[in-house]
Amino acid sequence: MGGSQGGTRSAVKIRITPGARADLKGIREFIGRDSSYYAEKTIREISAIIDELRQFPLSGRIVPEYVGTGIRERIYREYRIVYRLEAEFVVVITIFHSAKLPEQLSN
């Protein structure tokens, strides 16, 4: 119990970029073509991981393609939730399927 999981500090705020919001919408629409149940379940679970970052902002690994930039990611099934820390914020930059290569992560 007493250890810090992934860098505990006081809760930070979450900021989701417009691009990441569009990613979530695209994921919902893509999965929803086959199952609205699984589309909503996937979005809920990705959202829960994002919410966990409030308490554990350092829990994600450094993105291998961007070592030295401070960009981190959490993985949910085949999706990569990419974010960075900015002062008291976790900024979710993008969410994409792991079969795709990450684009330039500047937002």
MARBA-3410 file (N, C-alpha, C, O; in Angstrom, 1 decimal):
107
0.8,-1.2,0.0,0.0,0.0,0.0,0.8,1.3,0.0,0.5,2.2,-0.7 ~ 1.9,1.4,0.7,2.5,2.7,0.9,3.3,3.2,-0.3,3.7,4.4,-0.2 ~ 3.5,2.4,-1.3,4.3,2.9,-2.5,3.6,3.8,-3.4,2.3,3.9,-3.3 ~ 4.3,4.5,-4.2,3.7,5.4,-5.2,3.6,4.7,-6.5,4.7,4.2,-7.0 ~ 2.5,4.5,-7.1,2.3,3.9,-8.3,2.4,4.9,-9.4,1.4,5.7,-9.6
3.4,4.9,-10.2,3.5,5.7,-11.3,3.7,7.2,-11.0,3.3,8.0,-11.9 ~ 4.1,7.6,-9.8,4.4,9.0,-9.6,3.2,9.7,-9.0,2.6,10.5,-9.7 ~ 2.8,9.4,-7.8,1.7,10.0,-7.2,2.1,11.5,-6.8,3.2,11.7,-6.3 ~ 1.2,12.4,-7.0,1.3,13.8,-6.5,-0.2,14.3,-6.5,-1.1,13.5,-6.8 ~ -0.3,15.5,-6.0,-1.7,16.0,-6.0,-2.4,15.9,-7.4,-1.7,16.0,-8.4
-3.6,15.7,-7.4,-4.4,15.5,-8.6,-4.1,16.7,-9.6,-4.1,17.9,-9.2 ~ -3.9,16.3,-10.8,-3.8,17.3,-11.9,-5.0,17.4,-12.7,-5.9,16.5,-12.6 ~ -5.2,18.4,-13.5,-6.3,18.6,-14.4,-6.0,17.9,-15.7,-4.9,17.8,-16.1 ~ -7.1,17.5,-16.4,-7.0,16.9,-17.7,-7.4,17.9,-18.7,-8.4,18.5,-18.6 ~ -6.6,18.0,-19.8,-6.9,18.8,-20.9,-6.9,17.9,-22.1,-5.8,17.2,-22.4
-8.0,17.8,-22.9,-8.0,16.9,-24.1,-8.0,17.8,-25.3,-8.9,18.6,-25.4 ~ -7.0,17.7,-26.1,-6.9,18.5,-27.3,-8.1,18.2,-28.3,-8.7,17.2,-28.2 ~ -8.4,19.2,-29.1,-9.5,18.9,-30.2,-9.2,17.7,-31.0,-10.1,16.9,-31.4 ~ -7.9,17.5,-31.3,-7.5,16.3,-32.1,-7.8,15.0,-31.4,-8.3,14.1,-32.0 ~ -7.6,15.0,-30.1,-7.8,13.8,-29.3,-9.3,13.6,-29.2,-9.8,12.4,-29.2
-10.1,14.7,-29.1,-11.6,14.5,-29.0,-12.1,13.9,-30.3,-13.0,13.1,-30.4 ~ -11.5,14.4,-31.4,-11.9,13.9,-32.8,-11.5,12.4,-32.9,-12.2,11.6,-33.5 ~ -10.3,12.0,-32.3,-9.9,10.6,-32.3,-11.0,9.8,-31.6,-11.3,8.7,-32.1 ~ -11.4,10.2,-30.4,-12.4,9.5,-29.6,-13.7,9.3,-30.4,-14.3,8.2,-30.5 ~ -14.1,10.4,-31.1,-15.3,10.3,-31.9,-15.1,9.3,-33.1,-16.0,8.5,-33.4
-13.9,9.3,-33.7,-13.7,8.4,-34.8,-13.6,6.9,-34.3,-14.1,6.0,-35.0 ~ -13.1,6.7,-33.1,-13.1,5.3,-32.5,-14.5,4.9,-32.3,-14.9,3.8,-32.6 ~ -15.3,5.8,-31.7,-16.7,5.4,-31.4,-17.4,5.1,-32.7,-18.2,4.1,-32.8 ~ -17.2,5.9,-33.7,-17.9,5.6,-35.0,-17.5,4.4,-35.7,-18.3,3.6,-36.2 ~ -16.1,4.1,-35.6,-15.6,2.9,-36.3,-16.1,1.6,-35.6,-16.6,0.7,-36.3
-16.0,1.6,-34.3,-16.5,0.4,-33.6,-18.0,0.3,-33.7,-18.6,-0.8,-33.7 ~ -18.7,1.4,-33.6,-20.1,1.5,-33.7,-20.7,0.9,-34.9,-21.9,0.6,-35.0 ~ -19.9,0.9,-36.0,-20.5,0.2,-37.2,-20.9,-1.2,-37.0,-21.8,-1.7,-37.6 ~ -20.2,-1.9,-36.1,-20.5,-3.3,-35.8,-21.2,-3.4,-34.5,-22.1,-4.3,-34.4 ~ -21.0,-2.6,-33.5,-21.6,-2.7,-32.2,-21.6,-1.4,-31.4,-20.6,-0.9,-31.0
-22.8,-0.9,-31.2,-22.9,0.3,-30.4,-22.5,0.0,-29.0,-21.9,0.9,-28.3 ~ -22.8,-1.2,-28.5,-22.4,-1.5,-27.1,-20.9,-1.5,-26.9,-20.4,-0.9,-26.0 ~ -20.2,-2.1,-27.8,-18.7,-2.2,-27.7,-18.1,-0.8,-28.0,-17.0,-0.5,-27.4 ~ -18.7,0.0,-28.8,-18.2,1.3,-29.1,-18.3,2.1,-27.8,-17.3,2.8,-27.4 ~ -19.4,2.1,-27.1,-19.5,2.9,-25.9,-18.7,2.3,-24.8,-18.1,3.1,-24.0
-18.5,1.0,-24.7,-17.7,0.3,-23.7,-16.2,0.8,-23.9,-15.5,1.1,-22.9 ~ -15.8,0.8,-25.1,-14.4,1.2,-25.4,-14.1,2.6,-25.0,-13.1,2.9,-24.4 ~ -15.1,3.5,-25.4,-14.9,4.9,-25.0,-14.9,5.1,-23.5,-14.1,5.9,-23.0 ~ -15.8,4.4,-22.8,-15.8,4.5,-21.3,-14.5,4.0,-20.7,-14.0,4.6,-19.8 ~ -14.0,2.9,-21.2,-12.7,2.4,-20.7,-11.5,3.3,-21.0,-10.6,3.5,-20.2
-11.5,3.8,-22.2,-10.4,4.8,-22.5,-10.5,6.0,-21.6,-9.5,6.5,-21.1 ~ -11.8,6.5,-21.5,-12.0,7.7,-20.6,-11.6,7.4,-19.2,-11.1,8.3,-18.5 ~ -11.8,6.2,-18.7,-11.4,5.8,-17.3,-9.9,5.9,-17.2,-9.4,6.3,-16.1 ~ -9.2,5.4,-18.2,-7.7,5.5,-18.2,-7.2,6.9,-18.1,-6.3,7.3,-17.4 ~ -7.9,7.7,-18.9,-7.5,9.2,-19.0,-7.8,9.8,-17.6,-7.0,10.5,-17.1
-8.9,9.4,-17.0,-9.2,9.9,-15.6,-8.2,9.5,-14.6,-7.9,10.3,-13.7 ~ -7.7,8.3,-14.7,-6.6,7.8,-13.8,-5.4,8.7,-13.8,-4.7,8.8,-12.8 ~ -5.1,9.3,-14.9,-4.0,10.2,-15.1,-4.0,11.4,-14.1,-3.0,12.0,-13.8 ~ -5.2,11.7,-13.6,-5.3,12.8,-12.6,-4.5,12.5,-11.4,-3.8,13.4,-10.9 ~ -4.5,11.3,-10.9,-3.8,10.9,-9.7,-2.4,10.3,-10.1,-1.5,10.4,-9.2
-2.3,9.7,-11.2,-1.0,9.0,-11.6,-0.5,9.5,-12.9,-0.4,8.7,-13.9 ~ -0.1,10.8,-13.0,0.3,11.3,-14.4,1.6,10.7,-14.9,1.8,10.8,-16.1 ~ 2.4,10.1,-14.1,3.6,9.5,-14.6,3.5,8.0,-14.8,4.5,7.3,-15.0 ~ 2.2,7.5,-14.8,2.0,6.1,-14.9,2.3,5.6,-16.3,2.5,4.4,-16.5 ~ 2.2,6.4,-17.3,2.4,6.0,-18.7,3.9,5.9,-19.0,4.7,6.6,-18.4
4.2,5.1,-20.0,5.6,4.9,-20.4,5.9,6.1,-21.4,5.1,6.7,-22.0 ~ 7.2,6.3,-21.5,7.7,7.3,-22.5,7.4,6.7,-23.9,7.7,5.5,-24.1 ~ 6.9,7.5,-24.8,6.6,7.0,-26.1,8.0,6.7,-26.8,8.8,7.6,-27.0 ~ 8.2,5.5,-27.2,9.5,5.1,-27.8,9.9,6.0,-29.0,11.1,6.3,-29.2 ~ 8.9,6.4,-29.8,9.2,7.2,-31.0,9.6,8.7,-30.6,10.1,9.4,-31.5
9.4,9.1,-29.4,9.6,10.4,-29.0,10.4,10.5,-27.6,10.1,11.4,-26.8 ~ 11.4,9.7,-27.5,12.2,9.7,-26.3,12.9,11.1,-26.2,13.3,11.7,-27.1 ~ 12.9,11.6,-25.0,13.5,12.9,-24.7,12.5,14.1,-24.9,12.9,15.2,-24.6 ~ 11.3,13.8,-25.2,10.3,14.9,-25.4,9.3,15.0,-24.3,8.6,16.0,-24.2 ~ 9.3,14.1,-23.4,8.4,14.1,-22.3,7.0,13.6,-22.6,6.1,13.6,-21.8
6.9,13.1,-23.9,5.6,12.5,-24.3,5.4,11.1,-23.8,6.3,10.3,-24.0 ~ 4.3,10.8,-23.1,4.0,9.5,-22.5,2.8,8.9,-23.1,2.1,9.6,-23.9 ~ 2.6,7.6,-22.8,1.4,7.0,-23.3,0.9,5.9,-22.3,1.7,5.3,-21.6 ~ -0.4,5.7,-22.4,-1.0,4.5,-21.7,-1.6,3.7,-22.8,-2.1,4.3,-23.8 ~ -1.6,2.4,-22.6,-2.2,1.5,-23.6,-3.5,1.0,-23.2,-3.6,0.6,-22.0
-4.5,1.0,-24.0,-5.8,0.3,-23.8,-6.0,-0.6,-25.0,-6.3,-0.1,-26.1 ~ -5.9,-1.9,-24.7,-6.1,-2.9,-25.8,-5.2,-2.5,-27.0,-4.0,-2.5,-26.8 ~ -5.7,-2.2,-28.1,-4.9,-1.8,-29.3,-4.8,-0.3,-29.5,-4.3,0.1,-30.5 ~ -5.2,0.5,-28.5,-5.2,1.9,-28.6,-4.1,2.5,-27.7,-3.9,2.1,-26.6 ~ -3.4,3.5,-28.3,-2.4,4.3,-27.6,-2.9,5.6,-27.2,-3.4,6.4,-28.1
-3.0,5.9,-25.9,-3.4,7.2,-25.4,-2.2,8.0,-25.1,-1.5,7.8,-24.1 ~ -1.9,9.0,-25.9,-0.7,9.8,-25.9,-0.9,11.1,-25.2,-1.8,11.8,-25.5 ~ 0.0,11.4,-24.3,-0.2,12.7,-23.5,1.2,13.2,-23.1,2.2,12.6,-23.2 ~ 1.1,14.5,-22.6,2.3,15.1,-22.0,1.9,15.9,-20.8,0.7,16.2,-20.6 ~ 2.8,16.2,-19.9,2.5,16.9,-18.7,2.9,18.4,-18.9,4.0,18.7,-19.5
2.0,19.3,-18.5,2.3,20.7,-18.6,1.9,21.3,-17.3,0.7,21.5,-17.0 ~ 2.8,21.7,-16.4,2.5,22.3,-15.1,1.5,21.4,-14.4,1.8,20.3,-14.0 ~ 0.3,21.9,-14.1,-0.7,21.2,-13.4,-1.6,20.4,-14.3,-2.7,20.0,-13.8 ~ -1.3,20.3,-15.6,-2.2,19.6,-16.5,-1.6,18.3,-17.1,-0.3,18.3,-17.3 ~ -2.4,17.4,-17.4,-2.1,16.3,-18.3,-2.8,16.7,-19.6,-4.0,16.8,-19.6
-2.1,16.8,-20.7,-2.7,17.2,-22.0,-2.7,15.9,-22.8,-1.6,15.4,-23.3 ~ -3.9,15.4,-23.1,-4.0,14.3,-24.0,-3.9,14.8,-25.4,-4.7,15.6,-25.9 ~ -2.9,14.3,-26.1,-2.6,14.8,-27.5,-3.3,14.0,-28.6,-3.9,14.6,-29.5 ~ -3.3,12.7,-28.5,-3.9,11.9,-29.5,-4.3,10.5,-28.9,-3.7,10.1,-27.9 ~ -5.2,9.8,-29.6,-5.5,8.4,-29.2,-5.6,7.7,-30.6,-6.5,8.1,-31.4
-4.8,6.7,-30.8,-4.8,6.0,-32.1,-4.6,4.6,-31.9,-4.1,4.1,-30.9 ~ -5.0,3.8,-33.0,-4.9,2.4,-33.0,-3.4,2.1,-33.2,-2.7,2.7,-34.0 ~ -2.9,1.1,-32.5,-1.5,0.8,-32.5,-1.0,0.3,-33.8,0.3,0.2,-34.1 ~ -1.8,-0.1,-34.7,-1.4,-0.5,-36.1,-1.0,0.7,-36.9,-0.3,0.5,-37.9 ~ -1.3,1.9,-36.5,-0.9,3.1,-37.2,0.4,3.6,-36.6,0.6,3.4,-35.4
1.1,4.3,-37.4,2.3,5.0,-36.8,1.9,6.4,-36.3,1.0,7.0,-36.8 ~ 2.5,6.8,-35.2,2.2,8.1,-34.7,2.6,9.2,-35.6,3.6,9.2,-36.3 ~ 1.7,10.2,-35.7,2.0,11.4,-36.5,2.9,12.3,-35.7,3.2,12.1,-34.5 ~ 3.2,13.5,-36.3,4.0,14.5,-35.5,3.1,14.9,-34.3,2.0,15.4,-34.5 ~ 3.7,14.8,-33.2,2.9,15.1,-31.9,3.3,16.5,-31.4,4.2,16.6,-30.6
2.6,17.5,-32.0,3.0,18.9,-31.6,1.9,19.5,-30.7,2.2,20.5,-30.0 ~ 0.7,19.1,-30.8,-0.4,19.7,-30.1,-0.3,19.3,-28.6,-1.2,19.7,-27.8
END
